[in-house]
């Protein structure tokens, strides 16, 4: 995986094996599966290096995000540098 940073466009190419099923209120694994193969712009990173993907384009719920290890992302385009 190429180095990715905030603002880069990526595709989710895998669902981590340790993603919990979740429940009706927060169906975590189902959300990941809905996002599989879709493109997102990286919104940021947490303290352990996982990328934040805003997934409202898939779910229709504003503010909904998933956090994923960069190894499950395919870099599609880098954020332009100014």
N, CA, C and O atoms as a Tinker XYZ file with bonds, in Angstrom:
   328  protein
     1  N      0.852000   -1.186000    0.000000    73     2
     2  CA     0.000000    0.000000    0.000000    64     1     3
     3  C      0.884000    1.231000    0.000000    63     2     4     5
     4  O      1.787000    1.367000    0.825000    81     3
     5  N      0.616000    2.108000   -0.921000    73     3     6
     6  CA     1.339000    3.367000   -0.964000    64     5     7
     7  C      0.932000    4.218000    0.237000    63     6     8     9
     8  O     -0.159000    4.058000    0.785000    81     7
     9  N      1.801000    5.103000    0.628000    73     7    10
    10  CA     1.516000    6.014000    1.736000    64     9    11
    11  C      0.284000    6.846000    1.400000    63    10    12    13
    12  O      0.206000    7.423000    0.316000    81    11
    13  N     -0.660000    6.913000    2.299000    73    11    14
    14  CA    -1.859000    7.732000    2.102000    64    13    15
    15  C     -1.914000    8.806000    3.171000    63    14    16    17
    16  O     -1.361000    8.656000    4.261000    81    15
    17  N     -2.598000    9.902000    2.831000    73    15    18
    18  CA    -2.724000   11.004000    3.781000    64    17    19
    19  C     -4.124000   11.591000    3.685000    63    18    20    21
    20  O     -4.887000   11.261000    2.777000    81    19
    21  N     -4.446000   12.446000    4.611000    73    19    22
    22  CA    -5.737000   13.129000    4.613000    64    21    23
    23  C     -5.938000   13.839000    3.280000    63    22    24    25
    24  O     -5.041000   14.526000    2.792000    81    23
    25  N     -7.120000   13.669000    2.695000    73    23    26
    26  CA    -7.458000   14.298000    1.423000    64    25    27
    27  C     -7.277000   13.397000    0.221000    63    26    28    29
    28  O     -7.794000   13.699000   -0.855000    81    27
    29  N     -6.545000   12.280000    0.378000    73    27    30
    30  CA    -6.369000   11.342000   -0.730000    64    29    31
    31  C     -7.665000   10.587000   -0.994000    63    30    32    33
    32  O     -8.452000   10.353000   -0.078000    81    31
    33  N     -7.883000   10.206000   -2.252000    73    31    34
    34  CA    -9.033000    9.396000   -2.627000    64    33    35
    35  C     -8.610000    7.941000   -2.654000    63    34    36    37
    36  O     -7.607000    7.580000   -3.269000    81    35
    37  N     -9.392000    7.109000   -1.976000    73    35    38
    38  CA    -9.075000    5.690000   -1.833000    64    37    39
    39  C    -10.311000    4.837000   -2.097000    63    38    40    41
    40  O    -11.438000    5.331000   -2.100000    81    39
    41  N    -10.077000    3.555000   -2.317000    73    39    42
    42  CA   -11.155000    2.576000   -2.433000    64    41    43
    43  C    -10.993000    1.569000   -1.302000    63    42    44    45
    44  O     -9.883000    1.106000   -1.039000    81    43
    45  N    -12.082000    1.228000   -0.634000    73    43    46
    46  CA   -12.056000    0.189000    0.395000    64    45    47
    47  C    -12.017000   -1.158000   -0.328000    63    46    48    49
    48  O    -12.943000   -1.503000   -1.061000    81    47
    49  N    -10.931000   -1.918000   -0.114000    73    47    50
    50  CA   -10.729000   -3.164000   -0.853000    64    49    51
    51  C    -10.849000   -4.415000    0.010000    63    50    52    53
    52  O    -10.688000   -5.528000   -0.490000    81    51
    53  N    -11.126000   -4.244000    1.284000    73    51    54
    54  CA   -11.271000   -5.395000    2.161000    64    53    55
    55  C    -11.954000   -5.016000    3.454000    63    54    56    57
    56  O    -11.971000   -3.854000    3.858000    81    55
    57  N    -12.519000   -6.030000    4.096000    73    55    58
    58  CA   -13.145000   -5.841000    5.398000    64    57    59
    59  C    -12.267000   -6.558000    6.423000    63    58    60    61
    60  O    -12.086000   -7.771000    6.328000    81    59
    61  N    -11.721000   -5.837000    7.395000    73    59    62
    62  CA   -10.875000   -6.477000    8.400000    64    61    63
    63  C    -11.608000   -7.631000    9.096000    63    62    64    65
    64  O    -12.798000   -7.531000    9.393000    81    63
    65  N    -10.894000   -8.708000    9.347000    73    63    66
    66  CA   -11.487000   -9.896000    9.971000    64    65    67
    67  C    -12.013000   -9.615000   11.368000    63    66    68    69
    68  O    -12.935000  -10.288000   11.828000    81    67
    69  N    -11.439000   -8.628000   12.051000    73    67    70
    70  CA   -11.840000   -8.353000   13.434000    64    69    71
    71  C    -12.984000   -7.350000   13.555000    63    70    72    73
    72  O    -13.291000   -6.915000   14.665000    81    71
    73  N    -13.624000   -6.971000   12.447000    73    71    74
    74  CA   -14.753000   -6.042000   12.528000    64    73    75
    75  C    -15.933000   -6.768000   13.172000    63    74    76    77
    76  O    -16.350000   -7.820000   12.688000    81    75
    77  N    -16.475000   -6.212000   14.262000    73    75    78
    78  CA   -17.598000   -6.874000   14.934000    64    77    79
    79  C    -18.877000   -6.789000   14.107000    63    78    80    81
    80  O    -19.042000   -5.883000   13.290000    81    79
    81  N    -19.771000   -7.737000   14.327000    73    79    82
    82  CA   -21.065000   -7.732000   13.642000    64    81    83
    83  C    -21.852000   -6.470000   13.988000    63    82    84    85
    84  O    -22.501000   -5.881000   13.124000    81    83
    85  N    -21.792000   -6.060000   15.248000    73    83    86
    86  CA   -22.577000   -4.921000   15.703000    64    85    87
    87  C    -23.992000   -5.350000   16.027000    63    86    88    89
    88  O    -24.258000   -6.525000   16.281000    81    87
    89  N    -24.908000   -4.375000   16.016000    73    87    90
    90  CA   -26.304000   -4.670000   16.313000    64    89    91
    91  C    -27.185000   -3.821000   15.413000    63    90    92    93
    92  O    -26.685000   -3.157000   14.505000    81    91
    93  N    -28.488000   -3.833000   15.655000    73    91    94
    94  CA   -29.419000   -3.089000   14.814000    64    93    95
    95  C    -29.126000   -1.588000   14.813000    63    94    96    97
    96  O    -29.271000   -0.925000   13.786000    81    95
    97  N    -28.717000   -1.061000   15.951000    73    95    98
    98  CA   -28.429000    0.371000   16.048000    64    97    99
    99  C    -27.108000    0.740000   15.393000    63    98   100   101
   100  O    -26.953000    1.851000   14.886000    81    99
   101  N    -26.162000   -0.181000   15.399000    73    99   102
   102  CA   -24.835000    0.074000   14.836000    64   101   103
   103  C    -24.331000   -1.207000   14.162000    63   102   104   105
   104  O    -23.538000   -1.951000   14.739000    81   103
   105  N    -24.801000   -1.455000   12.929000    73   103   106
   106  CA   -24.437000   -2.686000   12.225000    64   105   107
   107  C    -23.049000   -2.570000   11.571000    63   106   108   109
   108  O    -22.938000   -2.421000   10.354000    81   107
   109  N    -22.027000   -2.638000   12.376000    73   107   110
   110  CA   -20.661000   -2.336000   11.946000    64   109   111
   111  C    -20.217000   -3.142000   10.727000    63   110   112   113
   112  O    -19.807000   -2.561000    9.722000    81   111
   113  N    -20.292000   -4.452000   10.801000    73   111   114
   114  CA   -19.805000   -5.278000    9.691000    64   113   115
   115  C    -20.616000   -5.023000    8.415000    63   114   116   117
   116  O    -20.052000   -4.976000    7.322000    81   115
   117  N    -21.917000   -4.861000    8.550000    73   115   118
   118  CA   -22.763000   -4.577000    7.389000    64   117   119
   119  C    -22.369000   -3.257000    6.734000    63   118   120   121
   120  O    -22.382000   -3.142000    5.509000    81   119
   121  N    -22.017000   -2.259000    7.547000    73   119   122
   122  CA   -21.581000   -0.970000    6.990000    64   121   123
   123  C    -20.302000   -1.138000    6.170000    63   122   124   125
   124  O    -20.189000   -0.601000    5.068000    81   123
   125  N    -19.349000   -1.881000    6.711000    73   123   126
   126  CA   -18.113000   -2.128000    5.969000    64   125   127
   127  C    -18.423000   -2.822000    4.650000    63   126   128   129
   128  O    -17.878000   -2.452000    3.611000    81   127
   129  N    -19.291000   -3.821000    4.684000    73   127   130
   130  CA   -19.617000   -4.560000    3.464000    64   129   131
   131  C    -20.317000   -3.667000    2.443000    63   130   132   133
   132  O    -20.100000   -3.825000    1.241000    81   131
   133  N    -21.153000   -2.732000    2.898000    73   131   134
   134  CA   -21.797000   -1.777000    1.999000    64   133   135
   135  C    -20.763000   -0.877000    1.315000    63   134   136   137
   136  O    -20.944000   -0.467000    0.168000    81   135
   137  N    -19.694000   -0.580000    2.024000    73   135   138
   138  CA   -18.672000    0.346000    1.534000    64   137   139
   139  C    -17.614000   -0.333000    0.662000    63   138   140   141
   140  O    -16.859000    0.343000   -0.037000    81   139
   141  N    -17.557000   -1.637000    0.702000    73   139   142
   142  CA   -16.551000   -2.397000   -0.035000    64   141   143
   143  C    -16.614000   -2.068000   -1.528000    63   142   144   145
   144  O    -17.672000   -2.148000   -2.151000    81   143
   145  N    -15.462000   -1.697000   -2.084000    73   143   146
   146  CA   -15.376000   -1.354000   -3.497000    64   145   147
   147  C    -15.715000    0.086000   -3.824000    63   146   148   149
   148  O    -15.587000    0.497000   -4.977000    81   147
   149  N    -16.137000    0.852000   -2.856000    73   147   150
   150  CA   -16.517000    2.252000   -3.082000    64   149   151
   151  C    -15.337000    3.185000   -2.827000    63   150   152   153
   152  O    -14.372000    2.827000   -2.153000    81   151
   153  N    -15.443000    4.391000   -3.386000    73   151   154
   154  CA   -14.397000    5.403000   -3.256000    64   153   155
   155  C    -14.749000    6.414000   -2.174000    63   154   156   157
   156  O    -15.905000    6.803000   -2.012000    81   155
   157  N    -13.713000    6.833000   -1.434000    73   155   158
   158  CA   -13.878000    7.814000   -0.366000    64   157   159
   159  C    -12.651000    8.711000   -0.321000    63   158   160   161
   160  O    -11.582000    8.346000   -0.809000    81   159
   161  N    -12.818000    9.887000    0.268000    73   159   162
   162  CA   -11.704000   10.785000    0.549000    64   161   163
   163  C    -11.370000   10.600000    2.026000    63   162   164   165
   164  O    -12.258000   10.636000    2.877000    81   163
   165  N    -10.090000   10.404000    2.325000    73   163   166
   166  CA    -9.673000   10.221000    3.716000    64   165   167
   167  C     -9.894000   11.524000    4.484000    63   166   168   169
   168  O     -9.359000   12.571000    4.121000    81   167
   169  N    -10.694000   11.440000    5.556000    73   167   170
   170  CA   -11.027000   12.616000    6.361000    64   169   171
   171  C     -9.971000   12.907000    7.420000    63   170   172   173
   172  O     -9.840000   14.047000    7.866000    81   171
   173  N     -9.218000   11.891000    7.825000    73   171   174
   174  CA    -8.212000   12.069000    8.857000    64   173   175
   175  C     -7.704000   10.724000    9.331000    63   174   176   177
   176  O     -8.034000    9.683000    8.763000    81   175
   177  N     -6.893000   10.760000   10.384000    73   175   178
   178  CA    -6.319000    9.546000   10.968000    64   177   179
   179  C     -6.425000    9.636000   12.479000    63   178   180   181
   180  O     -6.399000   10.730000   13.043000    81   179
   181  N     -6.545000    8.482000   13.141000    73   179   182
   182  CA    -6.540000    8.478000   14.602000    64   181   183
   183  C     -5.120000    8.242000   15.101000    63   182   184   185
   184  O     -4.182000    8.145000   14.310000    81   183
   185  N     -4.974000    8.153000   16.411000    73   183   186
   186  CA    -3.646000    8.047000   17.016000    64   185   187
   187  C     -2.921000    6.737000   16.702000    63   186   188   189
   188  O     -1.706000    6.653000   16.883000    81   187
   189  N     -3.639000    5.717000   16.238000    73   187   190
   190  CA    -2.969000    4.455000   15.885000    64   189   191
   191  C     -2.836000    4.268000   14.374000    63   190   192   193
   192  O     -2.446000    3.196000   13.911000    81   191
   193  N     -3.159000    5.309000   13.606000    73   191   194
   194  CA    -2.914000    5.290000   12.170000    64   193   195
   195  C     -4.045000    4.781000   11.300000    63   194   196   197
   196  O     -3.850000    4.567000   10.103000    81   195
   197  N     -5.221000    4.582000   11.872000    73   195   198
   198  CA    -6.354000    4.153000   11.059000    64   197   199
   199  C     -6.963000    5.356000   10.363000    63   198   200   201
   200  O     -7.051000    6.442000   10.935000    81   199
   201  N     -7.388000    5.146000    9.109000    73   199   202
   202  CA    -7.985000    6.210000    8.306000    64   201   203
   203  C     -9.472000    6.350000    8.609000    63   202   204   205
   204  O    -10.180000    5.358000    8.780000    81   203
   205  N     -9.928000    7.581000    8.673000    73   203   206
   206  CA   -11.347000    7.866000    8.850000    64   205   207
   207  C    -11.971000    8.103000    7.479000    63   206   208   209
   208  O    -11.512000    8.946000    6.708000    81   207
   209  N    -13.026000    7.344000    7.191000    73   207   210
   210  CA   -13.755000    7.497000    5.934000    64   209   211
   211  C    -15.175000    7.930000    6.263000    63   210   212   213
   212  O    -15.871000    7.268000    7.032000    81   211
   213  N    -15.601000    9.041000    5.679000    73   211   214
   214  CA   -16.973000    9.503000    5.858000    64   213   215
   215  C    -17.834000    8.748000    4.853000    63   214   216   217
   216  O    -17.610000    8.835000    3.646000    81   215
   217  N    -18.824000    8.005000    5.356000    73   215   218
   218  CA   -19.569000    7.085000    4.499000    64   217   219
   219  C    -21.013000    7.502000    4.244000    63   218   220   221
   220  O    -21.829000    6.680000    3.826000    81   219
   221  N    -21.337000    8.769000    4.492000    73   219   222
   222  CA   -22.717000    9.213000    4.289000    64   221   223
   223  C    -23.181000    9.051000    2.850000    63   222   224   225
   224  O    -24.384000    8.949000    2.610000    81   223
   225  N    -22.260000    9.022000    1.878000    73   223   226
   226  CA   -22.643000    8.813000    0.477000    64   225   227
   227  C    -23.211000    7.409000    0.265000    63   226   228   229
   228  O    -23.958000    7.177000   -0.685000    81   227
   229  N    -22.861000    6.483000    1.139000    73   227   230
   230  CA   -23.342000    5.103000    1.059000    64   229   231
   231  C    -24.580000    4.901000    1.927000    63   230   232   233
   232  O    -25.543000    4.259000    1.506000    81   231
   233  N    -24.550000    5.446000    3.129000    73   231   234
   234  CA   -25.613000    5.171000    4.099000    64   233   235
   235  C    -26.725000    6.218000    4.121000    63   234   236   237
   236  O    -27.836000    5.936000    4.570000    81   235
   237  N    -26.429000    7.417000    3.641000    73   235   238
   238  CA   -27.408000    8.501000    3.704000    64   237   239
   239  C    -27.472000    9.184000    5.048000    63   238   240   241
   240  O    -28.277000   10.096000    5.235000    81   239
   241  N    -26.636000    8.764000    6.000000    73   239   242
   242  CA   -26.628000    9.344000    7.343000    64   241   243
   243  C    -25.448000   10.300000    7.480000    63   242   244   245
   244  O    -24.294000    9.871000    7.478000    81   243
   245  N    -25.737000   11.589000    7.600000    73   243   246
   246  CA   -24.681000   12.590000    7.755000    64   245   247
   247  C    -23.846000   12.303000    8.988000    63   246   248   249
   248  O    -24.373000   11.946000   10.042000    81   247
   249  N    -22.548000   12.461000    8.847000    73   247   250
   250  CA   -21.639000   12.289000    9.972000    64   249   251
   251  C    -21.238000   10.845000   10.248000    63   250   252   253
   252  O    -20.445000   10.592000   11.155000    81   251
   253  N    -21.772000    9.895000    9.485000    73   251   254
   254  CA   -21.418000    8.495000    9.736000    64   253   255
   255  C    -20.037000    8.203000    9.141000    63   254   256   257
   256  O    -19.756000    8.544000    7.992000    81   255
   257  N    -19.191000    7.570000    9.940000    73   255   258
   258  CA   -17.833000    7.258000    9.511000    64   257   259
   259  C    -17.466000    5.826000    9.876000    63   258   260   261
   260  O    -18.097000    5.197000   10.725000    81   259
   261  N    -16.429000    5.332000    9.210000    73   259   262
   262  CA   -15.775000    4.096000    9.631000    64   261   263
   263  C    -14.288000    4.401000    9.752000    63   262   264   265
   264  O    -13.774000    5.324000    9.119000    81   263
   265  N    -13.613000    3.616000   10.570000    73   263   266
   266  CA   -12.167000    3.719000   10.758000    64   265   267
   267  C    -11.561000    2.418000   10.274000    63   266   268   269
   268  O    -12.031000    1.340000   10.639000    81   267
   269  N    -10.517000    2.506000    9.452000    73   267   270
   270  CA    -9.954000    1.302000    8.855000    64   269   271
   271  C     -8.441000    1.438000    8.705000    63   270   272   273
   272  O     -7.909000    2.525000    8.482000    81   271
   273  N     -7.773000    0.300000    8.835000    73   271   274
   274  CA    -6.330000    0.259000    8.648000    64   273   275
   275  C     -6.004000    0.556000    7.182000    63   274   276   277
   276  O     -6.707000    0.075000    6.293000    81   275
   277  N     -4.960000    1.334000    6.910000    73   275   278
   278  CA    -4.612000    1.677000    5.532000    64   277   279
   279  C     -4.364000    0.478000    4.617000    63   278   280   281
   280  O     -4.486000    0.613000    3.400000    81   279
   281  N     -4.021000   -0.694000    5.164000    73   279   282
   282  CA    -3.782000   -1.865000    4.318000    64   281   283
   283  C     -5.049000   -2.329000    3.604000    63   282   284   285
   284  O     -4.967000   -3.113000    2.657000    81   283
   285  N     -6.214000   -1.862000    4.039000    73   283   286
   286  CA    -7.473000   -2.226000    3.395000    64   285   287
   287  C     -7.933000   -1.163000    2.401000    63   286   288   289
   288  O     -9.077000   -1.185000    1.946000    81   287
   289  N     -7.042000   -0.237000    2.066000    73   287   290
   290  CA    -7.352000    0.845000    1.143000    64   289   291
   291  C     -6.464000    0.782000   -0.087000    63   290   292   293
   292  O     -5.280000    0.457000    0.002000    81   291
   293  N     -7.047000    1.097000   -1.231000    73   291   294
   294  CA    -6.300000    1.229000   -2.477000    64   293   295
   295  C     -6.250000    2.713000   -2.814000    63   294   296   297
   296  O     -7.290000    3.364000   -2.914000    81   295
   297  N     -5.057000    3.245000   -2.985000    73   295   298
   298  CA    -4.903000    4.652000   -3.336000    64   297   299
   299  C     -5.340000    4.865000   -4.780000    63   298   300   301
   300  O     -4.850000    4.197000   -5.689000    81   299
   301  N     -6.264000    5.799000   -4.984000    73   299   302
   302  CA    -6.729000    6.124000   -6.330000    64   301   303
   303  C     -6.138000    7.438000   -6.826000    63   302   304   305
   304  O     -5.748000    7.548000   -7.988000    81   303
   305  N     -6.073000    8.433000   -5.946000    73   303   306
   306  CA    -5.440000    9.703000   -6.326000    64   305   307
   307  C     -4.993000   10.452000   -5.079000    63   306   308   309
   308  O     -5.638000   10.401000   -4.032000    81   307
   309  N     -3.894000   11.134000   -5.219000    73   307   310
   310  CA    -3.334000   11.927000   -4.136000    64   309   311
   311  C     -4.006000   13.293000   -4.113000    63   310   312   313
   312  O     -4.407000   13.826000   -5.148000    81   311
   313  N     -4.119000   13.850000   -2.905000    73   311   314
   314  CA    -4.623000   15.213000   -2.782000    64   313   315
   315  C     -3.623000   16.128000   -3.489000    63   314   316   317
   316  O     -2.416000   16.001000   -3.284000    81   315
   317  N     -4.110000   17.035000   -4.307000    73   315   318
   318  CA    -3.181000   17.959000   -4.986000    64   317   319
   319  C     -2.408000   18.784000   -3.975000    63   318   320   321
   320  O     -2.968000   19.226000   -2.971000    81   319
   321  N     -1.140000   18.992000   -4.229000    73   319   322
   322  CA    -0.329000   19.850000   -3.368000    64   321   323
   323  C     -0.334000   21.254000   -3.941000    63   322   324   325
   324  O     -0.368000   21.444000   -5.157000    81   323
   325  N     -0.300000   22.230000   -3.053000    73   323   326
   326  CA    -0.324000   23.617000   -3.510000    64   325   327
   327  C      1.008000   24.276000   -3.319000    63   326   328
   328  O      1.169000   25.451000   -3.651000    81   327
